[in-house]
Amino acid sequence: MMVVTISENLKNTGLTTDKKVLTSTVGMKDEAKGKMIEIVLGKSDKFDSLVPPVTNGKTP
């Protein structure tokens, strides 16, 4: 799953922390849509020191 890979990469680089991870197939009426996964991430304490701020679409 691409979503899980991206989430794990962001966590491993120290940019995010997990807040909530949910998976569900209950109540799915359309099997063609597949399974649902919800991953909620939050900024880590060191996020602002790792990612430069963006102003007017440009980094300083």
C-alpha positions as CSV (number, residue, x, y, z in Angstrom):
1,M,0.0,0.0,0.0
2,M,1.4,3.3,-1.1
3,V,-0.2,5.2,1.8
4,V,1.5,3.1,4.4
5,T,4.9,3.4,2.7
6,I,4.7,7.2,2.6
7,S,3.6,7.3,6.2
8,E,6.4,5.1,7.3
9,N,9.0,7.1,5.4
10,L,7.8,10.3,7.0
11,K,8.0,8.8,10.4
12,N,11.4,7.3,9.8
13,T,12.8,10.6,8.7
14,G,11.5,12.3,11.9
15,L,9.0,14.6,10.2
16,T,5.8,13.1,11.6
17,T,4.3,11.0,14.4
18,D,1.3,8.7,14.3
19,K,-1.9,10.0,15.8
20,K,-4.3,7.4,14.5
21,V,-4.4,4.4,12.2
22,L,-7.7,2.8,11.3
23,T,-8.6,0.0,8.8
24,S,-12.0,-1.2,8.0
25,T,-14.0,-3.4,5.6
26,V,-17.2,-3.3,7.7
27,G,-20.0,-1.5,5.9
28,M,-18.3,-1.6,2.5
29,K,-21.2,-1.9,0.0
30,D,-19.0,-1.7,-3.1
31,E,-16.2,-4.3,-3.0
32,A,-14.7,-2.7,-6.1
33,K,-13.5,0.3,-4.0
34,G,-11.5,-2.0,-1.8
35,K,-10.6,-1.6,1.8
36,M,-10.5,1.6,3.7
37,I,-7.4,2.8,5.6
38,E,-7.1,6.1,7.5
39,I,-3.8,7.3,8.8
40,V,-3.6,10.6,10.7
41,L,-0.2,12.0,11.1
42,G,1.0,15.0,13.1
43,K,4.1,17.2,12.8
44,S,7.0,16.0,15.0
45,D,8.7,18.3,17.4
46,K,11.7,18.7,15.0
47,F,9.5,19.2,11.9
48,D,10.1,23.0,11.8
49,S,13.8,22.6,12.1
50,L,14.0,20.0,9.3
51,V,11.6,21.7,6.8
52,P,12.3,25.3,5.7
53,P,9.3,27.6,5.8
54,V,7.6,28.6,2.5
55,T,6.6,32.2,1.9
56,N,4.6,33.2,-1.2
57,G,5.3,29.8,-2.8
58,K,9.1,30.1,-2.5
59,T,11.5,28.9,0.1
60,P,13.8,31.6,1.6
